[in-house]
Amino acid sequence: MSKKYVILFMMPMLLCISPGIAAATPWDGTVDTDWYTGAEAGAESFEIGTPAQLAGLASLVNDGIDTFAGKTVKLTADLDLGGVNNAGVWDAQASKSWVPIGTSSSGFKGTFDGNGKKITNLYISTATVRLGLFGTVDNGEVHSLALASGSVSYTGTSTSAYAGGIAAYATNSSFIDCFNNADVINARRYSGGILAYGSQGAIVNCGNSGDISGTRFVGGICGMAPAIVVNCYNMSMIMIWSKWINPGLPQRTPTVGWKRKIRNLLISPPPSPSMNCPAKSPLGIKL
């Protein structure tokens, strides 16, 4: 079924975090699937609002219990996935290591509605070759979601590893109104802020301000682009073969590592280090 997109060009702006907003409770590593097992038979929409419930979604998809094809999962609250950042260094001992949603044999096939919420402190350090908030999205959709902070790091030795902020690997899938501020660290090919590798599908109205690294097919938005990338921006530093590239130099900046049909990409220098206001997402979500 064809999809129609409302295209709005989102300019990167700066926005300070507002005081007085209660912080989300950090993930304790538990998994909760009661929201699914307790639902009515034949339910096609679900709501989740805790890190444990999000981990439950990963468990259900990865174990092949339900790929959520034809179903919608809606996020109802901001989530803290338990990564601990000490003075700019992610603490491997204190952090909870996230298990991506979807594997090579069982991808997420539904619609994930981020509902304008944000996810903070995603931490992944693994030799698994598909790593990100989502590992595999297959004929699915992720929209209205901000990954506000985190670290995605590949530690294995495979020639190719798909490392992304929002998702690692996607086929015939769409990412709409998504934003990534997590760093992606990959000493292999295929790295991207929104998506590492895409086949068909689309990335629309998305932005990245996380630092992205890899050896080949590296981009602020995606390493290998799906069929369409429209109205996206990158504000990050990109590292290829241990050399940082300034995104203010368009002729040298791989906003999209491997281009297909690309329109309206914006490249901006990252905010000044002296500023205490992180980038605002395309959704206006306060990071």
C-alpha positions as CSV (number, residue, x, y, z in Angstrom):
1,M,0.0,0.0,0.0
2,S,1.4,3.4,-1.0
3,K,2.0,6.0,1.7
4,K,1.6,9.7,1.5
5,Y,3.8,12.0,3.6
6,V,3.2,15.5,4.7
7,I,6.6,17.1,4.2
8,L,7.7,19.9,6.5
9,F,11.3,21.2,6.3
10,M,12.6,21.3,9.9
11,M,15.5,23.6,10.6
12,P,17.8,22.8,13.5
13,M,17.4,25.2,16.4
14,L,18.6,25.4,20.0
15,L,16.4,24.9,23.0
16,C,17.3,24.7,26.7
17,I,15.9,22.0,28.9
18,S,13.1,23.4,31.0
19,P,13.5,23.1,34.7
20,G,11.0,21.3,36.9
21,I,10.4,18.3,34.7
22,A,10.5,15.0,36.6
23,A,13.2,12.6,35.4
24,A,12.1,9.2,34.1
25,T,13.0,6.2,36.4
26,P,16.1,4.4,35.0
27,W,15.6,0.9,33.6
28,D,16.6,-1.8,36.1
29,G,17.1,-4.5,33.5
30,T,13.8,-6.2,34.0
31,V,11.4,-7.3,31.2
32,D,7.6,-6.8,31.4
33,T,5.3,-8.4,28.8
34,D,2.1,-8.2,30.9
35,W,0.9,-5.3,28.7
36,Y,0.8,-7.9,25.8
37,T,-0.2,-11.1,27.5
38,G,-3.0,-9.3,29.4
39,A,-4.5,-7.6,26.3
40,E,-7.7,-8.7,24.7
41,A,-7.5,-11.5,22.1
42,G,-6.9,-10.1,18.6
43,A,-5.8,-6.6,19.9
44,E,-4.1,-4.5,17.3
45,S,-2.9,-1.6,19.4
46,F,-0.9,-1.5,22.6
47,E,0.5,1.1,24.9
48,I,3.8,1.0,26.8
49,G,5.2,3.5,29.3
50,T,8.1,1.9,31.1
51,P,11.6,0.8,30.1
52,A,10.7,-2.8,31.2
53,Q,7.7,-2.8,28.9
54,L,9.9,-1.6,26.0
55,A,12.3,-4.4,26.9
56,G,9.2,-6.7,26.8
57,L,8.6,-5.6,23.2
58,A,12.1,-6.6,22.3
59,S,11.6,-10.0,24.0
60,L,8.4,-10.7,22.2
61,V,9.8,-9.8,18.8
62,N,13.2,-11.4,19.2
63,D,11.8,-14.7,20.5
64,G,9.4,-14.9,17.5
65,I,6.3,-14.7,19.7
66,D,4.9,-11.7,17.7
67,T,6.4,-9.5,15.0
68,F,3.5,-7.0,15.5
69,A,2.7,-7.0,11.7
70,G,-0.5,-4.9,11.3
71,K,-0.3,-3.7,14.9
72,T,0.7,-0.5,16.6
73,V,2.7,0.0,19.7
74,K,2.4,3.5,21.2
75,L,4.9,5.0,23.7
76,T,3.1,6.9,26.4
77,A,6.0,8.3,28.5
78,D,9.6,9.4,28.3
79,L,12.0,6.5,29.1
80,D,15.4,6.2,30.7
81,L,17.2,3.0,29.5
82,G,19.7,3.0,32.3
83,G,23.0,4.0,30.6
84,V,25.3,5.9,32.9
85,N,27.5,8.6,31.5
86,N,30.3,9.8,33.8
87,A,31.9,13.0,32.6
88,G,31.4,12.1,29.0
89,V,32.4,8.4,29.3
90,W,29.7,5.7,29.3
91,D,30.2,3.4,32.3
92,A,30.1,-0.2,31.1
93,Q,29.9,-1.5,34.7
94,A,27.0,0.7,35.8
95,S,25.1,0.9,32.6
96,K,22.3,-1.5,31.6
97,S,23.1,-2.9,28.1
98,W,20.0,-2.7,25.8
99,V,18.9,-5.6,23.6
100,P,17.8,-4.2,20.3
101,I,14.2,-4.8,19.1
102,G,14.3,-7.2,16.2
103,T,16.8,-9.7,14.9
104,S,17.9,-10.9,11.5
105,S,15.5,-13.8,11.8
106,S,12.6,-12.0,13.5
107,G,12.2,-8.3,12.6
108,F,9.7,-5.8,14.0
109,K,7.0,-5.5,11.4
110,G,4.5,-3.2,13.1
111,T,4.2,0.5,13.7
112,F,6.0,2.1,16.6
113,D,4.4,5.4,17.5
114,G,6.9,7.4,19.6
115,N,4.1,9.8,20.4
116,G,6.5,12.7,20.6
117,K,8.3,11.1,23.6
118,K,12.0,10.8,24.2
119,I,14.3,7.9,25.2
120,T,17.5,8.7,27.1
121,N,20.6,6.9,28.1
122,L,20.5,4.0,25.6
123,Y,23.6,1.9,26.1
124,I,24.7,-0.9,23.8
125,S,28.2,-2.4,23.7
126,T,28.1,-5.8,22.0
127,A,29.5,-8.0,19.2
128,T,25.9,-8.5,17.9
129,V,26.1,-7.2,14.3
130,R,22.7,-5.4,14.3
131,L,22.7,-2.8,17.0
132,G,20.5,0.2,17.8
133,L,17.3,0.9,19.6
134,F,15.8,-1.4,16.9
135,G,18.0,-4.2,15.5
136,T,15.8,-5.0,12.5
137,V,12.6,-3.3,11.1
138,D,11.0,-5.3,8.3
139,N,8.0,-3.7,6.5
140,G,7.4,-1.6,9.6
141,E,7.4,2.0,10.6
142,V,8.9,4.1,13.4
143,H,7.7,7.6,13.9
144,S,7.6,10.6,16.3
145,L,10.5,9.5,18.4
146,A,13.6,11.1,19.8
147,L,16.6,9.2,21.1
148,A,18.0,12.0,23.2
149,S,21.2,10.5,24.6
150,G,23.1,7.2,24.5
151,S,26.0,5.2,23.1
152,V,25.8,2.4,20.5
153,S,29.1,0.6,20.2
154,Y,30.1,-2.5,18.2
155,T,32.8,-4.6,19.8
156,G,33.0,-7.6,17.4
157,T,35.3,-8.5,14.5
158,S,32.8,-9.1,11.7
159,T,33.7,-7.2,8.4
160,S,30.2,-5.6,8.4
161,A,28.2,-4.5,11.4
162,Y,25.1,-2.4,11.2
163,A,25.1,0.2,14.0
164,G,22.5,2.9,14.1
165,G,20.9,5.2,16.7
166,I,17.2,4.5,15.9
167,A,17.7,1.3,13.9
168,A,20.4,-0.9,12.6
169,Y,18.8,-2.6,9.6
170,A,15.6,-2.0,7.7
171,T,13.8,-3.4,4.7
172,N,10.8,-1.6,3.1
173,S,10.3,0.4,6.2
174,S,9.7,4.1,7.1
175,F,11.2,6.4,9.7
176,I,9.3,9.6,10.0
177,D,9.9,12.5,12.5
178,C,12.7,10.8,14.3
179,F,15.7,12.3,15.9
180,N,19.0,10.8,17.2
181,N,21.5,12.3,19.7
182,A,23.2,9.1,20.6
183,D,26.8,8.4,19.5
184,V,27.4,5.5,17.2
185,I,30.8,3.8,17.5
186,N,31.6,1.2,14.9
187,A,35.0,0.1,13.6
188,R,33.3,-1.7,10.7
189,R,31.1,-0.6,7.8
190,Y,27.5,0.6,7.9
191,S,26.8,3.3,10.5
192,G,24.1,6.0,10.7
193,G,22.4,8.2,13.2
194,I,18.9,7.2,12.2
195,L,19.6,4.0,10.3
196,A,22.7,2.1,9.4
197,Y,21.4,0.1,6.4
198,G,18.1,0.6,4.5
199,S,16.7,-1.3,1.6
200,Q,13.6,0.4,0.0
201,G,11.4,2.4,2.4
202,A,11.9,6.0,3.4
203,I,13.4,8.4,5.9
204,V,11.4,11.6,6.2
205,N,11.7,14.7,8.5
206,C,14.5,13.2,10.6
207,G,17.6,14.7,12.2
208,N,20.9,13.7,13.9
209,S,23.3,15.3,16.3
210,G,25.1,12.3,17.6
211,D,28.7,11.6,16.5
212,I,28.9,8.7,14.1
213,S,31.9,6.6,13.2
214,G,32.7,3.7,10.9
215,T,35.0,2.6,8.1
216,R,32.7,2.7,5.1
217,F,29.0,3.6,4.4
218,V,28.9,6.1,7.2
219,G,26.4,9.0,7.5
220,G,24.7,11.3,9.9
221,I,21.3,10.2,8.8
222,C,22.0,6.7,7.3
223,G,25.0,4.7,6.1
224,M,23.2,2.9,3.3
225,A,20.1,4.9,2.3
226,P,16.7,3.4,1.6
227,A,14.7,4.4,-1.5
228,I,13.9,7.9,-0.3
229,V,15.5,10.3,2.1
230,V,13.6,13.6,2.3
231,N,13.9,16.8,4.5
232,C,16.5,15.5,6.9
233,Y,19.4,17.3,8.6
234,N,22.7,16.3,10.2
235,M,24.5,18.4,12.9
236,S,27.1,15.8,13.9
237,M,30.7,15.1,13.5
238,I,31.4,12.1,11.2
239,M,34.5,9.9,11.7
240,I,35.7,7.7,8.9
241,W,39.0,5.8,9.1
242,S,39.8,7.7,12.3
243,K,39.5,11.1,10.6
244,W,36.9,13.6,11.8
245,I,35.0,15.4,9.1
246,N,33.4,18.8,9.7
247,P,29.7,18.6,8.6
248,G,30.1,22.3,7.7
249,L,31.9,21.2,4.5
250,P,29.1,19.6,2.3
251,Q,31.5,18.4,-0.3
252,R,33.2,16.2,2.3
253,T,30.4,15.3,4.6
254,P,28.6,11.9,4.2
255,T,25.2,13.0,5.6
256,V,24.0,9.9,3.7
257,G,26.8,7.4,3.2
258,W,25.4,5.8,0.0
259,K,23.0,8.0,-1.9
260,R,19.9,6.9,-3.7
261,K,16.9,9.4,-4.1
262,I,17.9,12.2,-1.7
263,R,16.2,15.6,-1.4
264,N,16.4,18.6,0.9
265,L,19.3,17.6,3.2
266,L,20.7,20.2,5.5
267,I,24.1,20.2,7.0
268,S,24.9,22.5,9.9
269,P,27.9,23.0,12.1
270,P,27.4,21.5,15.6
271,P,26.5,23.9,18.4
272,S,29.3,25.8,20.1
273,P,30.7,23.8,23.1
274,S,30.1,26.8,25.3
275,M,26.4,26.5,24.8
276,N,24.4,24.5,27.3
277,C,21.4,24.0,25.1
278,P,21.4,20.7,23.1
279,A,19.9,20.5,19.6
280,K,16.1,20.5,19.4
281,S,14.6,17.6,17.6
282,P,12.4,18.0,14.5
283,L,9.4,17.4,16.8
284,G,10.3,20.2,19.2
285,I,11.0,17.6,21.9
286,K,13.1,19.0,24.7
287,L,16.2,16.9,24.9
